Amino acid sequence: MRISYSALDSYQNCSLKYKFQNIDHIKTPKSKEAVFGTTIHDTMKFIHTPAILSPTVDEALEHFSNAWNPTVFETPDEERAAFSQGVKIIQDYYQKNNPANFNIVDLESRFQIEIGSGENKHIVSGIIDRIDKTENGYEIIDYKTTKKMPSQDKVDNDLQLSVYLQAFLARYPKEIANIEKLTVSLYYLKHGVKLSATRTVEQLKKSEELFLDVIAQIESGKFEPNITPLCDWCGYQNICPMWRHKFKELRKIDTAEIDSAINEYVELKSAISLTKDRLAEIQETILSYMDQEGVERVFGAQGIIARSLRKTYKYDDKKIREILEPLDKWESVLKVDGVALKQILGVLPFDARTEIEKAKVVDKETKTLAVKKK
Ligand code: SF4
């Protein structure tokens, strides 16, 4: 199988989206977030393209402004906010980094690597945003324009960075001897924070196994929708079974009957929930009255309410095992619960039954109220 890292990532987030995108090849317009990300990535490439003089911040801002696509935004306010955010990202980047100080090896570096072996061999492709030569090793950097930043722990185990490092090692195999000096980083541009980690050979092997596992899942042909906050940016909502109904107006079909059923269902459900809450409150009042007056039944105009005590039991696993094992019955129970024990109780000798009864302790006691209507 040939698969790009981004397709695999998309499968992990929602396998149905992967299917729409990579199997059914259904095209969707690029989202404004994706267009924004592309413009920022393009500007970062411009900033770091090796030259005698690195671009100044003003030149970088001019490049960003020229590449800006305002047509994807819904309102002028939204467009203005996004543009200002882009400007801020570039200015902050220059405050923290001097582009002239980096020794760039490659930018937007395309790769294709083989993973697995024999029948289970696959080709993975992708694009590494930037590779730098550092003082004693290399750094592989991926820029992110997402709002949410992951924990360091996630970066330490990030599959994307492991795949990128494998791609780097496929190009520079001798560097495996220097693996502890190879840094992998995610640069969160909106926060101006770079999270870095290194990998061991064992970690790389494990991430390859994980990658192969995901490929096996894809090949199994099961594609299920997965509702997450990422749905907000998914271009397939109007065909996805989880969201399609929301776009019913666009399909111009008569939905009056189902609309009314949905509304009534929601109203009834919330009425039931309110009733349950109120019932619990009243039950409390009646039970405390019964405690106070020392009565077990109360009489009203509508009916009689009686209190009863419901007990649930649990068994001492160790003791039950000690009783049943010598009788060759432990295997029939395996998990100690009332149902399993009841099934074998009849065939046990009297002494064993008595012992089992003794090994039973009250787990929970609940006071319940039974109503007899007049
Ligand atoms: S809308 Fe959500 S659940 Fe549906 S395909 Fe897109 S990401 Fe998956």
Boltz pocket constraint, residues with backbone or C-beta under 6 A from the ligand:
constraints:
  - pocket:
      binder: B
      contacts: [[A, 13], [A, 14], [A, 15], [A, 16], [A, 17], [A, 224], [A, 225], [A, 226], [A, 227], [A, 228], [A, 230], [A, 231], [A, 234], [A, 235], [A, 236], [A, 237], [A, 240], [A, 241], [A, 242], [A, 243]]
      max_distance: 6.0
